[in-house]
Amino acid sequence: MTNKHIQLTSQYNELGYFVVRDYFPQSEIKALRQVVQTFHRAWIADNQTFYKQEAFNSSVITGNIYLSDNERMALFEFISSTKVMDMVNAVIANKPAFMNTQLFFNPVNPCLKDFWHRDCQYDHDIDIQKQVIHDTQVVHLRVPLFDELGMEMVPGTHKRWDNEEEFNVRQEINGHESSDALSLGEKIPLKAGDLLVFSADMIHRGLYGLDRLALDILVFDSQADFGDYVDEQCLPSTNMLKQLADPSLFLNTMTLKSILCHEGI
Ligand SMILES: O=C(O)CCC(=O)C(=O)O
């Protein structure tokens, strides 16, 4: 590990996130944007009601419903590239595994406000949430495809429980809404080419505005039992795996899901 990696790892451990400015060349972002926009246009056409009423993201961008095999390969190559894997390895030392991709955009419905949450709150009751923030590791790597207002984070909440203000806002209790300002929130504006790496279980929110279109790559620690969360559709085929320089992120997921075909890989 280089000094830079050690610094990023310690920043992640302390704050729950780090940003690397200008990490990807504009040419790479431009190519990625083209593929992702192809997905986005087709997804919107297919999900008109959901898009207009309540959507602010889509998922399974690497799946085969909206993209060709060549376009999917471009995404798999990006996700497993040395640059991305260096950052994954900086935060997950033990066999990092691919979970999914999500695409974040501005909601069409103006009533939808940017809301504070921990990702684990959608799967677990409060008592379990208190536990999982210490036990498990799901990490988002956010790749903004256009300049955006970015994200707002409450530093350190990947390792600590909410204070009273945070809990009231996140749970929308005692007269609070999940879009209220939080005293300890840190805004992180992002530009196309930057990379933001953050813990999914820290208190955070996406900031709506500008032309945001952000590709999030979700990865997890193989020790955590997230295999069941992974939709097989988002994984590369055996043939695609063979073409990747470093397929380990996907192989680790397939091993957990027991769908690995070892032949020739
Ligand atoms: O950007 C957003 O709208 C929310 C992002 C988020 O919550 C996440 O990536 O987990």
The ligand as an ORCA input file, in Angstrom:
! r2SCAN-3c Opt
* xyz 0 1
  O     -27.878     10.454     -3.871
  C     -28.900     10.113     -3.294
  O     -30.020     10.511     -3.618
  C     -28.831      9.209     -2.112
  C     -27.608      8.430     -2.123
  C     -27.604      7.408     -1.078
  O     -28.292      7.495     -0.119
  C     -26.764      6.253     -1.208
  O     -25.998      6.194     -2.172
  O     -26.864      5.378     -0.329
*
